[in-house]
């Protein structure tokens, strides 16, 4: 998990593409295969083959859940080790904090700046990334769901029409 925290910390520009690729595109592709199978092929062969793509949103949800649990598990440890004082906000509106070790032995053993940069900062920034992922998913998820469910409605409507009214 720490490797994933560091990757997210160093690659924030990929978060937007990550959400679109792992959440939106698989749902859209499966819905398009459903429409093509219903309207053109009149069978569910390609639709069933494309269902494996829905594992990507499932894995995405699993990873974000594990990251959130990792943060919830590790943040109380930092509150036991560090004294965190909020100094106020800077010109950009970011919260400025002051950190110090609670224990004198830890202060002598570890460098505070290195500890904050390598251990505390990636986990602290994890909440920001999880919030950004949630906002992006909420923003694109609505439009994706409208498109996907309208495709399914059209497909099932065509199937119902052809089987019940045309007797095919």
C-alpha positions in Angstrom: 0.0 0.0 0.0 2.8 2.4 0.7 4.1 1.9 -2.9 0.6 2.9 -4.2 0.5 5.9 -1.9 3.9 7.1 -3.2 2.8 6.5 -6.8 -0.4 8.6 -6.3 1.7 11.3 -4.6 4.1 11.5 -7.6 1.5 11.0 -10.4 -1.4 13.2 -9.6 -2.0 14.1 -13.3 -3.1 10.5 -14.0 -6.0 10.5 -11.6 -8.4 12.0 -14.1 -7.5 9.4 -16.7 -7.6 6.6 -14.2 -11.2 7.3 -13.2 -12.4 7.5 -16.9 -10.5 4.4 -17.9 -11.5 2.2 -15.0 -15.0 3.4 -14.3 -16.7 4.9 -17.3 -15.3 3.2 -20.4 -15.9 -0.4 -19.4 -19.6 0.3 -18.7 -20.0 2.2 -22.0 -18.3 -0.6 -24.0 -20.5 -3.3 -22.4 -23.7 -1.2 -23.1 -22.6 -0.7 -26.8 -22.0 -4.5 -27.2 -25.4 -5.1 -25.7 -27.1 -2.8 -28.2 -25.1 -4.2 -31.2 -25.9 -7.8 -30.1 -29.6 -7.0 -29.7 -30.2 -4.9 -32.8 -27.8 -6.5 -35.3 -26.8 -10.0 -34.3 -30.0 -10.9 -32.4 -28.0 -12.9 -29.8 -26.0 -12.2 -26.7 -22.6 -13.6 -27.8 -20.5 -10.4 -27.8 -22.3 -9.0 -24.8 -21.4 -12.0 -22.7 -17.8 -11.8 -23.8 -17.6 -8.1 -22.9 -18.8 -8.7 -19.3 -15.2 -9.3 -18.3 -14.6 -5.6 -18.7 -16.8 -4.9 -15.7 -14.0 -6.4 -13.5 -12.1 -3.1 -14.0 -14.6 -1.0 -12.1 -14.8 -3.7 -9.4 -11.0 -3.7 -9.0 -11.1 0.1 -8.9 -13.6 0.1 -6.1 -11.6 -2.6 -4.2 -8.4 -0.5 -4.5 -10.1 2.7 -3.3 -11.7 0.9 -0.4 -8.4 -0.6 0.6 -6.7 2.8 0.4 -9.4 4.3 2.6 -9.0 1.5 5.1 -5.2 1.9 5.0 -5.5 5.6 5.8 -8.0 5.0 8.6 -5.6 2.4 10.1 -2.4 4.4 9.9 -3.5 7.9 10.7 -4.1 7.2 14.4 -0.6 5.9 14.6 0.7 9.3 13.4 -1.4 11.1 16.0 0.3 8.9 18.7 3.8 9.7 17.4 3.5 13.3 16.2 2.3 16.5 17.8 0.3 18.2 15.0 -0.4 21.9 15.6 -2.5 23.9 13.1 -0.9 27.3 12.5 -3.5 28.7 10.2 -3.7 29.0 6.4 -1.3 30.4 3.8 -2.1 32.7 0.9 -3.4 29.9 -1.3 -5.9 28.7 1.4 -3.9 25.6 2.3 -3.7 24.6 6.0 -0.3 25.1 7.5 0.7 22.7 10.3 3.6 22.4 12.6 5.0 18.9 13.4 7.1 17.5 16.2 7.7 14.1 17.7 6.1 13.4 21.1 8.9 11.2 22.3 12.5 12.4 22.8 13.9 9.0 21.7 12.1 9.3 18.4 13.4 12.8 17.9 16.9 11.6 18.4 16.5 8.5 16.2 14.6 10.0 13.1 15.0 13.1 11.1 11.6 14.9 11.3 11.7 16.3 7.7 12.7 13.0 6.2 10.0 11.2 8.3 7.3 13.7 7.2 8.3 13.6 3.5 8.7 9.8 3.2 6.0 8.5 5.6 3.5 11.0 6.7 3.0 13.2 3.6 1.9 10.4 1.2 -0.6 9.0 3.6 -1.9 12.5 4.5 -2.2 13.4 0.8 -4.1 10.1 0.3 -7.3 11.7 1.6 -7.0 14.4 -1.0 -6.6 11.8 -3.8 -9.5 9.7 -2.5 -11.7 12.8 -2.4 -10.6 13.8 -5.9 -11.3 10.2 -7.1 -14.7 10.3 -5.5 -15.6 13.7 -7.1 -14.4 12.6 -10.5 -16.4 9.4 -10.3 -19.5 11.3 -9.1 -19.1 13.9 -12.0 -18.6 11.4 -14.8 -20.6 8.6 -13.2 -23.9 10.4 -13.6 -23.5 10.9 -17.4 -22.1 7.4 -17.9 -25.0 5.9 -16.0 -27.5 7.9 -18.1 -25.9 6.8 -21.3 -25.5 3.1 -20.2 -29.1 2.7 -18.8 -30.6 4.4 -21.8 -28.7 1.9 -24.0 -30.0 -1.0 -21.9 -33.6 0.4 -22.0 -33.4 0.7 -25.8 -32.1 -2.8 -26.1 -34.6 -4.4 -23.8 -37.4 -2.4 -25.4 -36.4 -3.7 -28.9 -36.3 -7.2 -27.5 -39.7 -6.9 -25.9 -41.1 -5.4 -29.0 -39.7 -8.1 -31.3 -40.7 -11.0 -29.1 -44.1 -9.9 -27.8 -45.5 -7.9 -30.6 -43.8 -9.4 -33.7 -43.6 -13.0 -32.3 -40.0 -13.5 -33.4 
